[in-house]
Amino acid sequence: MLIHPWDAAHDSDEWRAWLRTHDFGLLAANGVNGGPPVVVPTHFLFDGEEVALHLARPNPIWSAVEADPVVVVSVHDDYAYIPSTWRSDSPVPEEGVPTSYYASVQLTCRARIVDDKEGKADILRRQLAHHQPDGGYGEVAADAGPYRRRLSGIRGLLLEVMGVRAKFKYDDHRPVEFRRRVADGLAERDLPGDAGARAQQLRRMARGGQAHEQGGSGA
C-alpha cells in the first residue's frame, strides 16, 4: 500500500481509534507450496496490542499459518469515489483527475494457533463481550455452558502485532477550500459510503496540517 506523507496517520492514536470501530476485515496468509495467498473475511477483536479471533476447523487458513505464521489483517472503510469534475483545478471540469477516498489499516502479525479448550473459550468470551456488549449469550466455558461441545469445531488465533501501515486518503495535500468543496459534494450526493468518507475528511481538516508519521508504529 502506497502511503504519501499527507495520507499517513497523524499518530498511532488516530489509527487505533479508527480500528476500534472497525472490527471486520481480511486475514491474509502466504500460500502453501507456491499456491496463492489465503484470504479470509472475518470479525476480530483488537485490544490495542493483540488481535484475537476464531475460525472453523475446516478453514483453509490453518495449513497456511502452520507453514508461515506471519499474516496480515487488512481493514478498509469510509471509502468513496471522487469524480473528475469535483477535482478540477481549471475552468474545464472534465480536466480533473478522479480518485478514491478511503481509510485503511494493515496489521502485520505473528500468529499463534490456539487449540486448547480453555484458550478457545477465553477468545470466545472476549469476542462476545466485544461484539455483543449487551449480552444475550450463554455461559462461555471449556467445561460448562451451551458452547462447550462446539469448541472442538473451531480453532483460535492470537496475533501479535509486529507492524502497522495506516492510510487516510482524503486529499490532505490540497487547499482547505478544495476539500470543503469535495465534502459538500459528498453531502449532496449521499451515496452509501459518502457520509463516512466526508466525516473522515472533515475530521482530518479540523485537526489541521498534514500527516507526517508513516502509519504509526512499525510502518
N, CA, C and O of each residue as an XYZ file, in Angstrom:
876
protein
N       0.848     -1.193      0.000
C       0.000      0.000      0.000
C       0.884      1.242      0.000
O       1.699      1.437      0.902
N       0.715      2.072     -1.011
C       1.459      3.324     -1.100
C       0.882      4.333     -0.114
O      -0.328      4.558     -0.088
N       1.753      4.944      0.701
C       1.309      5.948      1.656
C       2.131      7.221      1.448
O       3.301      7.282      1.826
N       1.515      8.224      0.848
C       2.173      9.524      0.742
C       2.198     10.178      2.128
O       1.364      9.855      2.974
N       3.132     11.081      2.367
C       3.205     11.730      3.689
C       1.894     12.381      4.108
O       1.551     12.363      5.290
N       1.155     12.954      3.163
C      -0.086     13.644      3.530
C      -1.248     12.678      3.789
O      -2.286     13.078      4.316
N      -1.068     11.397      3.414
C      -2.112     10.396      3.652
C      -1.885      9.591      4.928
O      -2.771      8.854      5.362
N      -0.709      9.726      5.530
C      -0.368      8.891      6.678
C      -1.137      9.322      7.924
O      -1.622     10.450      8.019
N      -1.236      8.396      8.874
C      -1.860      8.727     10.155
C      -1.043      9.804     10.856
O       0.187      9.798     10.795
N      -1.727     10.723     11.517
C      -1.023     11.764     12.253
C      -0.186     11.159     13.382
O       0.912     11.632     13.673
N      -0.714     10.112     14.012
C      -0.012      9.410     15.079
C      -0.714      8.079     15.296
O      -1.718      7.792     14.645
N      -0.192      7.267     16.208
C      -0.780      5.944     16.423
C      -2.167      6.023     17.047
O      -2.966      5.102     16.882
N      -2.469      7.110     17.762
C      -3.809      7.241     18.352
C      -4.874      7.314     17.262
O      -5.987      6.825     17.453
N      -4.545      7.918     16.125
C      -5.537      8.075     15.068
C      -5.958      6.729     14.503
O      -7.152      6.440     14.421
N      -5.000      5.903     14.115
C      -5.394      4.623     13.523
C      -5.973      3.676     14.568
O      -6.847      2.871     14.248
N      -5.500      3.759     15.817
C      -6.079      2.911     16.870
C      -7.547      3.267     17.114
O      -8.388      2.380     17.263
N      -7.849      4.556     17.153
C      -9.228      4.990     17.363
C     -10.113      4.526     16.211
O     -11.239      4.082     16.436
N      -9.624      4.624     14.998
C     -10.404      4.186     13.848
C     -10.624      2.672     13.889
O     -11.723      2.192     13.610
N      -9.571      1.924     14.237
C      -9.676      0.468     14.229
C     -10.610     -0.045     15.318
O     -11.210     -1.110     15.172
N     -10.736      0.704     16.403
C     -11.642      0.262     17.475
C     -13.091      0.202     17.007
O     -13.896     -0.521     17.593
N     -13.433      0.947     15.968
C     -14.806      0.945     15.460
C     -14.930      0.167     14.150
O     -15.973      0.214     13.499
N     -13.885     -0.541     13.766
C     -13.896     -1.340     12.537
C     -13.303     -2.711     12.861
O     -12.085     -2.886     12.881
N     -14.173     -3.665     13.111
C     -13.730     -4.966     13.615
C     -14.036     -6.103     12.648
O     -14.186     -7.251     13.065
N     -14.130     -5.787     11.357
C     -14.290     -6.806     10.324
C     -13.310     -6.503      9.210
O     -13.242     -5.375      8.721
N     -12.547     -7.519      8.806
C     -11.560     -7.291      7.762
C     -11.129     -8.581      7.111
O     -11.819     -9.598      7.193
N      -9.977     -8.532      6.460
C      -9.437     -9.686      5.750
C      -8.177    -10.171      6.457
O      -7.275     -9.386      6.752
N      -8.128    -11.466      6.721
C      -6.938    -12.114      7.254
C      -6.245    -12.807      6.094
O      -6.838    -13.666      5.442
N      -5.002    -12.445      5.831
C      -4.275    -12.982      4.681
C      -3.009    -13.695      5.141
O      -2.260    -13.190      5.977
N      -2.786    -14.888      4.572
C      -1.591    -15.670      4.866
C      -0.955    -16.110      3.561
O      -1.635    -16.246      2.544
N       0.350    -16.330      3.593
C       1.044    -16.789      2.393
C       0.536    -18.169      1.980
O       0.211    -19.003      2.825
N       0.476    -18.390      0.682
C       0.048    -19.687      0.176
C       1.067    -20.768      0.482
O       2.237    -20.487      0.741
N       0.607    -21.997      0.449
C       1.460    -23.152      0.735
C       1.982    -23.737     -0.568
O       1.234    -23.892     -1.534
N       3.285    -24.064     -0.588
C       3.905    -24.715     -1.750
C       3.689    -23.938     -3.040
O       3.387    -24.516     -4.084
N       3.845    -22.632     -2.956
C       3.733    -21.805     -4.146
C       2.324    -21.468     -4.558
O       2.118    -20.856     -5.606
N       1.340    -21.853     -3.753
C      -0.044    -21.542     -4.065
C      -0.361    -20.088     -3.794
O       0.454    -19.375     -3.209
N      -1.538    -19.634     -4.211
C      -1.917    -18.239     -3.992
C      -2.139    -17.953     -2.519
O      -2.369    -18.882     -1.744
N      -2.078    -16.693     -2.110
C      -2.360    -16.349     -0.707
C      -3.762    -16.817     -0.315
O      -4.672    -16.883     -1.141
N      -3.903    -17.136      0.961
C      -5.198    -17.491      1.525
C      -5.760    -16.245      2.195
O      -5.110    -15.667      3.067
N      -6.963    -15.823      1.801
C      -7.562    -14.592      2.316
C      -8.937    -14.930      2.882
O      -9.790    -15.475      2.182
N      -9.144    -14.601      4.158
C     -10.372    -14.979      4.854
C     -11.050    -13.732      5.427
O     -10.432    -13.016      6.214
N     -12.297    -13.454      5.056
C     -13.051    -12.373      5.708
C     -13.463    -12.817      7.110
O     -13.930    -13.942      7.290
N     -13.295    -11.949      8.096
C     -13.617    -12.368      9.461
C     -13.799    -11.179     10.399
O     -13.183    -10.128     10.223
N     -14.661    -11.370     11.402
C     -14.682    -10.467     12.542
C     -13.474    -10.771     13.424
O     -12.954    -11.887     13.425
N     -13.043     -9.769     14.166
C     -11.898     -9.950     15.060
C     -12.017     -8.976     16.212
O     -12.846     -8.066     16.197
N     -11.188     -9.179     17.196
C     -11.089     -8.264     18.336
C      -9.663     -7.744     18.413
O      -8.711     -8.520     18.499
N      -9.524     -6.423     18.381
C      -8.212     -5.798     18.580
C      -8.260     -5.047     19.899
O      -9.051     -4.118     20.059
N      -7.420     -5.442     20.843
C      -7.460     -4.840     22.175
C      -6.435     -3.733     22.351
O      -6.210     -3.266     23.467
N      -5.818     -3.315     21.268
C      -4.793     -2.285     21.331
C      -3.395     -2.830     21.191
O      -2.464     -2.102     20.844
N      -3.247     -4.122     21.462
C      -1.937     -4.758     21.365
C      -1.989     -6.053     20.564
O      -1.022     -6.396     19.883
N      -3.096     -6.771     20.637
C      -3.201     -8.113     20.084
C      -4.533     -8.278     19.366
O      -5.536     -7.678     19.753
N      -4.535     -9.097     18.317
C      -5.765     -9.444     17.610
C      -6.173    -10.853     18.018
O      -5.345    -11.764     18.042
N      -7.448    -11.030     18.339
C      -7.967    -12.349     18.704
C      -9.161    -12.661     17.814
O      -9.998    -11.799     17.547
N      -9.224    -13.913     17.358
C     -10.353    -14.345     16.543
C     -10.433    -15.862     16.545
O      -9.524    -16.540     17.026
N     -11.515    -16.386     16.010
C     -11.642    -17.833     15.853
C     -12.258    -18.128     14.501
O     -12.998    -17.313     13.952
N     -11.947    -19.306     13.967
C     -12.472    -19.739     12.683
C     -12.796    -21.223     12.746
O     -12.313    -21.939     13.623
N     -13.609    -21.669     11.820
C     -13.972    -23.087     11.780
C     -12.745    -23.952     11.497
O     -11.838    -23.539     10.775
N     -12.728    -25.126     12.058
C     -11.589    -26.037     11.888
C     -11.314    -26.381     10.419
O     -10.147    -26.529     10.056
N     -12.341    -26.518      9.547
C     -12.034    -26.838      8.144
C     -11.509    -25.653      7.324
O     -11.209    -25.820      6.142
N     -11.392    -24.478      7.916
C     -10.960    -23.303      7.161
C      -9.582    -23.542      6.538
O      -8.708    -24.101      7.201
N      -9.364    -23.135      5.285
C      -8.072    -23.366      4.623
C      -6.921    -22.534      5.176
O      -5.774    -22.739      4.781
N      -7.203    -21.604      6.079
C      -6.138    -20.745      6.594
C      -5.125    -21.502      7.445
O      -3.968    -21.095      7.547
N      -5.565    -22.620      8.066
C      -4.716    -23.253      9.080
C      -3.419    -23.794      8.509
O      -2.356    -23.588      9.094
N      -3.485    -24.481      7.381
C      -2.250    -25.025      6.808
C      -1.310    -23.903      6.391
O      -0.090    -24.047      6.472
N      -1.879    -22.781      5.944
C      -1.042    -21.646      5.552
C      -0.343    -21.039      6.768
O       0.839    -20.704      6.700
N      -1.071    -20.895      7.882
C      -0.479    -20.326      9.095
C       0.560    -21.272      9.682
O       1.590    -20.828     10.188
N       0.296    -22.560      9.618
C       1.272    -23.527     10.136
C       2.559    -23.492      9.319
O       3.643    -23.701      9.864
N       2.448    -23.230      8.014
C       3.637    -23.159      7.164
C       4.393    -21.842      7.356
O       5.621    -21.809      7.270
N       3.652    -20.756      7.616
C       4.271    -19.441      7.803
C       3.369    -18.620      8.720
O       2.292    -18.201      8.298
N       3.783    -18.381      9.967
C       2.911    -17.699     10.924
C       2.787    -16.188     10.727
O       2.024    -15.544     11.447
N       3.509    -15.611      9.779
C       3.403    -14.171      9.539
C       2.186    -13.916      8.642
O       2.121    -14.398      7.511
N       1.230    -13.154      9.165
C      -0.023    -12.894      8.457
C      -0.291    -11.391      8.439
O       0.394    -10.616      9.108
N      -1.291    -10.996      7.668
C      -1.711     -9.589      7.600
C      -3.207     -9.512      7.850
O      -3.981    -10.273      7.270
N      -3.612     -8.592      8.714
C      -5.015     -8.239      8.886
C      -5.218     -6.897      8.195
O      -4.581     -5.905      8.550
N      -6.108     -6.873      7.207
C      -6.332     -5.662      6.411
C      -7.772     -5.210      6.571
O      -8.704     -5.991      6.378
N      -7.950     -3.929      6.930
C      -9.286     -3.354      7.140
C      -9.381     -2.058      6.351
O      -8.463     -1.238      6.389
N     -10.477     -1.869      5.641
C     -10.700     -0.599      4.946
C     -12.172     -0.223      5.047
O     -13.043     -1.087      5.149
N     -12.433      1.064      5.017
C     -13.810      1.561      5.098
C     -13.790      3.063      4.812
O     -12.760      3.634      4.454
N     -14.957      3.683      4.981
C     -15.095      5.130      4.777
C     -14.554      5.539      3.414
O     -13.800      6.503      3.278
N     -14.968      4.768      2.408
C     -14.461      4.998      1.057
C     -15.535      5.598      0.159
O     -16.732      5.404      0.374
N     -15.079      6.328     -0.848
C     -15.973      6.941     -1.820
C     -15.188      7.248     -3.084
O     -14.001      7.570     -3.035
N     -15.866      7.144     -4.206
C     -15.279      7.545     -5.484
C     -15.479      9.049     -5.648
O     -16.587      9.563     -5.500
N     -14.389      9.738     -5.955
C     -14.445     11.197     -6.156
C     -14.286     11.472     -7.642
O     -13.205     11.265     -8.194
N     -15.347     11.937     -8.302
C     -15.307     12.104     -9.766
C     -14.378     13.225    -10.218
O     -14.012     14.112     -9.446
N     -14.013     13.155    -11.484
C     -13.054     14.113    -12.050
C     -13.550     15.554    -11.948
O     -12.755     16.466    -11.723
N     -14.848     15.766    -12.111
C     -15.370     17.135    -12.111
C     -15.223     17.808    -10.752
O     -15.158     19.035    -10.680
N     -15.168     17.037     -9.681
C     -15.011     17.614     -8.341
C     -13.575     18.049     -8.069
O     -13.329     18.870     -7.185
N     -12.623     17.497     -8.829
C     -11.220     17.719     -8.500
C     -10.504     18.550     -9.562
O      -9.275     18.549     -9.631
N     -11.253     19.241    -10.368
C     -10.637     20.052    -11.414
C     -10.095     21.349    -10.833
O     -10.753     22.025    -10.042
N      -8.872     21.677    -11.252
C      -8.262     22.948    -10.860
C      -8.356     23.992    -11.983
O      -7.817     25.092    -11.862
N      -9.036     23.639    -13.062
C      -9.148     24.539    -14.205
C     -10.620     24.871    -14.441
O     -11.505     24.250    -13.852
N     -10.877     25.853    -15.305
C     -12.273     26.194    -15.623
C     -13.002     25.064    -16.356
O     -14.225     25.094    -16.494
N     -12.247     24.074    -16.821
C     -12.849     22.950    -17.546
C     -12.984     21.771    -16.578
O     -11.987     21.102    -16.304
N     -14.184     21.495    -16.052
C     -14.346     20.442    -15.051
C     -13.872     19.072    -15.524
O     -13.397     18.267    -14.722
N     -14.000     18.803    -16.830
C     -13.641     17.485    -17.340
C     -12.140     17.225    -17.280
O     -11.703     16.097    -17.505
N     -11.347     18.250    -16.980
C      -9.896     18.065    -16.925
C      -9.427     17.617    -15.536
O      -8.232     17.417    -15.318
N     -10.341     17.465    -14.624
C      -9.962     16.991    -13.296
C      -9.560     15.528    -13.306
O      -9.892     14.786    -14.230
N      -8.854     15.127    -12.283
C      -8.389     13.738    -12.159
C      -9.176     13.061    -11.036
O      -9.106     13.495     -9.887
N      -9.916     12.013    -11.354
C     -10.702     11.339    -10.307
C      -9.792     10.592     -9.338
O      -8.622     10.348     -9.632
N     -10.341     10.235     -8.183
C      -9.561      9.478     -7.204
C     -10.519      8.721     -6.289
O     -11.739      8.841     -6.403
N      -9.951      7.957     -5.398
C     -10.726      7.250     -4.369
C     -10.327      7.793     -3.011
O      -9.143      7.989     -2.739
N     -11.310      8.035     -2.160
C     -11.059      8.336     -0.757
C     -11.277      7.055      0.039
O     -12.198      6.291     -0.248
N     -10.440      6.824      1.025
C     -10.631      5.661      1.887
C      -9.697      5.731      3.088
O      -8.690      6.440      3.083
N     -10.064      4.972      4.116
C      -9.189      4.735      5.257
C      -8.820      3.262      5.250
O      -9.658      2.409      4.956
N      -7.574      2.962      5.570
C      -7.117      1.571      5.566
C      -6.057      1.375      6.638
O      -5.156      2.198      6.800
N      -6.181      0.275      7.365
C      -5.161     -0.113      8.346
C      -4.765     -1.552      8.059
O      -5.620     -2.429      7.939
N      -3.471     -1.788      7.951
C      -2.948     -3.130      7.734
C      -2.001     -3.481      8.878
O      -1.019     -2.785      9.134
N      -2.321     -4.572      9.551
C      -1.510     -5.045     10.670
C      -0.716     -6.271     10.232
O      -1.298     -7.277      9.826
N       0.598     -6.192     10.312
C       1.434     -7.371     10.085
C       1.631     -8.056     11.435
O       2.072     -7.433     12.401
N       1.299     -9.340     11.489
C       1.232    -10.040     12.776
C       1.948    -11.384     12.722
O       2.144    -11.965     11.654
N       2.333    -11.858     13.900
C       2.799    -13.235     14.053
C       1.696    -14.021     14.737
O       1.270    -13.682     15.841
N       1.237    -15.069     14.078
C       0.065    -15.806     14.539
C       0.448    -16.971     15.444
O       1.459    -17.644     15.244
N      -0.397    -17.179     16.444
C      -0.287    -18.369     17.294
C      -1.639    -19.057     17.314
O      -2.646    -18.460     17.694
N      -1.653    -20.325     16.899
C      -2.897    -21.096     16.874
C      -3.225    -21.579     18.278
O      -2.355    -22.074     18.994
N      -4.479    -21.433     18.660
C      -4.943    -21.853     19.988
C      -5.883    -23.041     19.813
O      -6.937    -22.924     19.188
N      -5.492    -24.184     20.369
C      -6.291    -25.392     20.224
C      -6.836    -25.931     21.544
O      -7.750    -26.754     21.541
N      -6.283    -25.474     22.681
C      -6.789    -25.982     23.952
C      -8.134    -25.340     24.270
O      -8.381    -24.185     23.923
N      -8.998    -26.102     24.934
C     -10.365    -25.648     25.186
C     -10.416    -24.377     26.021
O     -11.224    -23.492     25.740
N      -9.583    -24.268     27.029
C      -9.584    -23.071     27.878
C      -9.205    -21.841     27.064
O      -9.810    -20.778     27.202
N      -8.195    -22.000     26.214
C      -7.768    -20.875     25.395
C      -8.824    -20.451     24.398
O      -9.037    -19.258     24.184
N      -9.497    -21.432     23.777
C     -10.557    -21.098     22.820
C     -11.752    -20.462     23.522
O     -12.359    -19.527     23.000
N     -12.088    -20.968     24.705
C     -13.193    -20.368     25.454
C     -12.877    -18.926     25.821
O     -13.762    -18.071     25.796
N     -11.632    -18.651     26.159
C     -11.247    -17.283     26.508
C     -11.393    -16.351     25.305
O     -11.878    -15.229     25.451
N     -10.980    -16.803     24.115
C     -11.138    -15.992     22.913
C     -12.612    -15.734     22.635
O     -12.993    -14.610     22.308
N     -13.447    -16.763     22.761
C     -14.883    -16.589     22.538
C     -15.482    -15.600     23.521
O     -16.284    -14.747     23.141
N     -15.095    -15.712     24.780
C     -15.598    -14.785     25.805
C     -15.263    -13.353     25.445
O     -16.121    -12.472     25.505
N     -14.023    -13.122     25.072
C     -13.575    -11.776     24.748
C     -14.294    -11.234     23.506
O     -14.692    -10.070     23.472
N     -14.455    -12.090     22.487
C     -15.133    -11.631     21.282
C     -16.610    -11.349     21.526
O     -17.142    -10.351     21.041
N     -17.270    -12.224     22.274
C     -18.685    -11.996     22.554
C     -18.891    -10.732     23.382
O     -19.836     -9.980     23.146
N     -18.007    -10.497     24.353
C     -18.124     -9.283     25.163
C     -17.954     -8.038     24.295
O     -18.560     -7.000     24.560
N     -17.124     -8.150     23.258
C     -16.900     -7.008     22.361
C     -18.043     -6.839     21.369
O     -18.581     -5.741     21.223
N     -18.417     -7.915     20.689
C     -19.408     -7.824     19.621
C     -20.841     -7.779     20.148
O     -21.727     -7.251     19.476
N     -21.082     -8.330     21.351
C     -22.413     -8.305     21.957
C     -22.324     -7.730     23.368
O     -22.551     -8.447     24.343
N     -21.998     -6.455     23.487
C     -21.803     -5.875     24.822
C     -23.058     -5.888     25.684
O     -22.969     -5.785     26.907
N     -24.218     -6.013     25.063
C     -25.466     -6.056     25.831
C     -25.816     -7.462     26.302
O     -26.867     -7.666     26.909
N     -24.956     -8.423     26.030
C     -25.207     -9.794     26.472
C     -26.102    -10.538     25.497
O     -26.063    -10.307     24.289
N     -26.916    -11.445     26.055
C     -27.799    -12.225     25.204
C     -27.205    -13.538     24.759
O     -27.737    -14.178     23.852
N     -26.116    -13.956     25.373
C     -25.498    -15.234     25.034
C     -25.262    -16.033     26.321
O     -25.256    -15.488     27.425
N     -25.068    -17.338     26.139
C     -24.908    -18.224     27.280
C     -23.516    -18.184     27.880
O     -22.636    -17.460     27.412
N     -23.336    -18.971     28.920
C     -22.033    -19.071     29.574
C     -21.011    -19.624     28.595
O     -21.290    -20.563     27.850
N     -19.834    -19.032     28.605
C     -18.757    -19.490     27.729
C     -17.656    -20.068     28.604
O     -16.935    -19.332     29.277
N     -17.533    -21.380     28.590
C     -16.542    -22.060     29.420
C     -16.132    -23.358     28.745
O     -16.869    -23.904     27.924
N     -14.965    -23.839     29.095
C     -14.462    -25.072     28.490
C     -15.235    -26.293     28.949
O     -15.301    -27.283     28.221
N     -15.828    -26.251     30.150
C     -16.469    -27.437     30.715
C     -17.920    -27.188     31.127
O     -18.505    -28.002     31.841
N     -18.499    -26.087     30.693
C     -19.882    -25.776     31.067
C     -20.491    -24.864     30.011
O     -19.789    -24.310     29.165
N     -21.826    -24.720     30.077
C     -22.497    -23.806     29.166
C     -22.825    -24.422     27.823
O     -22.411    -25.545     27.534
N     -23.566    -23.697     27.001
C     -24.067    -24.247     25.735
C     -23.027    -24.385     24.627
O     -23.297    -25.028     23.612
N     -21.841    -23.792     24.800
C     -20.861    -23.789     23.725
C     -19.745    -24.820     23.920
O     -18.918    -25.011     23.028
N     -19.716    -25.475     25.065
C     -18.576    -26.320     25.374
C     -18.401    -27.452     24.352
O     -17.271    -27.813     24.025
N     -19.516    -28.018     23.843
C     -19.415    -29.126     22.903
C     -19.035    -28.661     21.501
O     -18.671    -29.474     20.652
N     -19.118    -27.371     21.263
C     -18.803    -26.851     19.937
C     -17.359    -26.359     19.836
O     -16.901    -26.006     18.749
N     -16.661    -26.335     20.931
C     -15.284    -25.836     20.899
C     -14.390    -26.693     20.021
O     -13.420    -26.192     19.451
N     -14.700    -27.976     19.903
C     -13.871    -28.852     19.075
C     -13.973    -28.505     17.597
O     -13.109    -28.895     16.810
N     -15.009    -27.781     17.210
C     -15.207    -27.440     15.806
C     -14.519    -26.161     15.368
O     -14.610    -25.776     14.202
N     -13.827    -25.493     16.292
C     -13.147    -24.239     15.950
C     -11.698    -24.288     16.400
O     -11.304    -25.148     17.187
N     -10.927    -23.368     15.897
C      -9.563    -23.120     16.382
C      -9.441    -21.614     16.600
O     -10.067    -20.820     15.897
N      -8.643    -21.242     17.566
C      -8.443    -19.828     17.849
C      -7.153    -19.308     17.265
O      -6.242    -20.077     16.958
N      -7.079    -18.004     17.114
C      -5.863    -17.340     16.657
C      -5.593    -16.124     17.526
O      -6.479    -15.302     17.758
N      -4.377    -16.022     17.996
C      -3.889    -14.826     18.669
C      -2.779    -14.248     17.809
O      -1.808    -14.935     17.491
N      -2.923    -12.997     17.437
C      -1.999    -12.363     16.506
C      -1.228    -11.251     17.206
O      -1.809    -10.251     17.629
N       0.066    -11.430     17.322
C       0.941    -10.396     17.885
C       1.262     -9.382     16.792
O       1.822     -9.741     15.756
N       0.913     -8.128     17.017
C       1.134     -7.089     16.010
C       2.612     -6.708     15.968
O       3.184     -6.274     16.968
N       3.214     -6.878     14.803
C       4.630     -6.553     14.618
C       4.830     -5.267     13.827
O       5.879     -4.633     13.940
N       3.856     -4.879     13.040
C       3.987     -3.676     12.230
C       2.624     -3.158     11.806
O       1.662     -3.920     11.705
N       2.551     -1.870     11.561
C       1.285     -1.229     11.198
C       1.520     -0.281     10.027
O       2.484      0.484     10.003
N       0.606     -0.355      9.052
C       0.575      0.639      7.986
C      -0.833      1.199      7.955
O      -1.804      0.455      7.814
N      -0.939      2.499      8.087
C      -2.248      3.153      8.157
C      -2.302      4.299      7.160
O      -1.346      5.059      7.008
N      -3.436      4.407      6.486
C      -3.584      5.415      5.438
C      -4.969      6.049      5.514
O      -5.977      5.353      5.639
N      -5.003      7.375      5.436
C      -6.251      8.125      5.411
C      -6.183      9.040      4.186
O      -5.637     10.141      4.249
N      -6.737      8.574      3.091
C      -6.565      9.237      1.786
C      -7.754     10.161      1.526
O      -8.786      9.736      1.007
N      -7.588     11.433      1.896
C      -8.684     12.405      1.766
C      -8.192     13.748      1.244
O      -8.716     14.794      1.625
N      -7.193     13.723      0.381
C      -6.692     14.954     -0.273
C      -6.146     15.968      0.738
O      -6.344     17.171      0.570
N      -5.476     15.505      1.763
C      -4.950     16.435      2.764
C      -3.909     17.396      2.209
O      -3.622     18.423      2.824
N      -3.342     17.070      1.050
C      -2.335     17.952      0.458
C      -2.954     19.068     -0.375
O      -2.239     19.929     -0.888
N      -4.275     19.059     -0.513
C      -4.946     20.085     -1.299
C      -5.433     21.212     -0.384
O      -5.570     21.003      0.822
N      -5.699     22.409     -0.937
C      -6.152     23.536     -0.116
C      -7.462     23.230      0.605
O      -8.252     22.393      0.168
N      -7.671     23.925      1.713
C      -8.874     23.703      2.516
C     -10.128     23.961      1.696
O     -11.100     23.213      1.802
N     -10.118     25.011      0.879
C     -11.295     25.333      0.072
C     -11.636     24.196     -0.880
O     -12.807     23.893     -1.108
N     -10.605     23.574     -1.430
C     -10.797     22.436     -2.329
C     -11.459     21.286     -1.581
O     -12.406     20.681     -2.084
N     -10.967     20.983     -0.387
C     -11.513     19.862      0.383
C     -12.933     20.153      0.855
O     -13.763     19.246      0.918
N     -13.211     21.376      1.178
C     -14.583     21.721      1.564
C     -15.544     21.529      0.395
O     -16.678     21.089      0.581
N     -15.084     21.861     -0.809
C     -15.925     21.678     -1.986
C     -16.237     20.195     -2.201
O     -17.367     19.832     -2.527
N     -15.227     19.348     -2.014
C     -15.459     17.906     -2.151
C     -16.389     17.404     -1.054
O     -17.276     16.590     -1.311
N     -16.187     17.888      0.167
C     -17.053     17.482      1.278
C     -18.508     17.863      1.002
O     -19.424     17.097      1.304
N     -18.714     19.039      0.435
C     -20.073     19.460      0.071
C     -20.651     18.539     -1.000
O     -21.833     18.197     -0.961
N     -19.818     18.142     -1.950
C     -20.272     17.229     -2.989
C     -20.673     15.877     -2.424
O     -21.659     15.284     -2.862
N     -19.908     15.384     -1.447
C     -20.251     14.111     -0.810
C     -21.577     14.216     -0.073
O     -22.396     13.299     -0.125
N     -21.787     15.334      0.613
C     -23.040     15.518      1.355
C     -24.228     15.563      0.404
O     -25.284     15.000      0.695
N     -24.056     16.224     -0.719
C     -25.162     16.347     -1.672
C     -25.433     15.022     -2.380
O     -26.590     14.652     -2.576
N     -24.373     14.304     -2.767
C     -24.558     13.038     -3.481
C     -25.146     11.965     -2.571
O     -26.097     11.282     -2.951
N     -24.587     11.814     -1.376
C     -25.118     10.946     -0.322
C     -25.315      9.493     -0.765
O     -26.337      8.879     -0.456
N     -24.355      8.961     -1.473
C     -24.362      7.542     -1.799
C     -23.858      6.744     -0.596
O     -23.256      7.322      0.309
N     -24.093      5.419     -0.566
C     -23.528      4.610      0.521
C     -22.015      4.818      0.600
O     -21.318      4.702     -0.408
N     -21.524      5.115      1.759
C     -20.099      5.374      1.951
C     -19.735      6.841      1.953
O     -18.709      7.219      2.520
N     -20.558      7.686      1.326
C     -20.216      9.106      1.231
C     -20.167      9.777      2.604
O     -19.286     10.597      2.862
N     -21.108      9.433      3.483
C     -21.135     10.070      4.805
C     -19.887      9.723      5.599
O     -19.312     10.582      6.268
N     -19.468      8.466      5.526
C     -18.260      8.070      6.249
C     -17.019      8.746      5.706
O     -16.176      9.217      6.470
N     -16.905      8.797      4.388
C     -15.749      9.464      3.776
C     -15.735     10.950      4.126
O     -14.682     11.510      4.432
N     -16.899     11.580      4.080
C     -16.985     13.008      4.405
C     -16.598     13.244      5.866
O     -15.893     14.206      6.173
N     -17.055     12.373      6.764
C     -16.725     12.534      8.183
C     -15.217     12.435      8.408
O     -14.652     13.188      9.200
N     -14.576     11.513      7.716
C     -13.128     11.384      7.865
C     -12.410     12.603      7.302
O     -11.447     13.089      7.895
N     -12.878     13.099      6.158
C     -12.238     14.268      5.565
C     -12.373     15.483      6.476
O     -11.401     16.208      6.692
N     -13.570     15.708      7.012
C     -13.781     16.850      7.892
C     -12.983     16.710      9.186
O     -12.472     17.695      9.719
N     -12.881     15.481      9.683
C     -12.093     15.259     10.907
C     -10.631     15.605     10.675
O     -10.000     16.253     11.511
N     -10.095     15.173      9.539
C      -8.697     15.468      9.231
C      -8.496     16.969      9.009
O      -7.475     17.527      9.409
N      -9.464     17.613      8.376
C      -9.374     19.057      8.168
C      -9.385     19.802      9.489
O      -8.640     20.766      9.667
N     -10.227     19.362     10.419
C     -10.329     20.040     11.710
C      -9.041     19.928     12.501
O      -8.694     20.822     13.273
N      -8.342     18.837     12.306
C      -7.079     18.666     13.024
C      -6.020     19.612     12.481
O      -5.154     20.079     13.222
N      -6.093     19.894     11.182
C      -5.178     20.861     10.580
C      -3.837     20.252     10.250
O      -3.465     19.205     10.778
N      -3.120     20.918      9.372
C      -1.790     20.468      8.983
C      -1.859     19.233      8.121
O      -2.935     18.811      7.697
N      -0.697     18.655      7.864
C      -0.597     17.457      7.067
C      -0.005     16.352      7.899
O       0.802     16.596      8.795
N      -0.416     15.111      7.595
C       0.128     13.961      8.303
C       1.612     13.836      8.008
O       2.068     14.201      6.925
N       2.358     13.325      8.961
C       3.800     13.200      8.747
C       4.343     11.868      9.243
O       5.504     11.548      8.987
N       3.541     11.095      9.937
C       4.035      9.845     10.515
C       3.529      8.688      9.685
O       2.323      8.583      9.458
N       4.407      7.816      9.223
C       4.023      6.759      8.298
C       3.264      5.655      9.010
O       3.809      4.587      9.288
N       1.990      5.926      9.304
C       1.089      4.871      9.748
C       1.230      4.456     11.181
O       0.712      3.402     11.550
N       1.904      5.226     12.022
C       2.023      4.830     13.421
C       3.218      3.919     13.612
O       4.180      3.968     12.845
N       3.151      3.077     14.651
C       4.285      2.236     14.991
C       4.502      1.165     13.926
O       3.543      0.638     13.363
N       5.748      0.853     13.658
C       6.100     -0.252     12.789
C       5.741     -0.058     11.333
O       5.618     -1.044     10.607
N       5.568      1.168     10.873
C       5.147      1.376      9.492
C       6.250      0.985      8.511
O       6.066      1.096      7.299
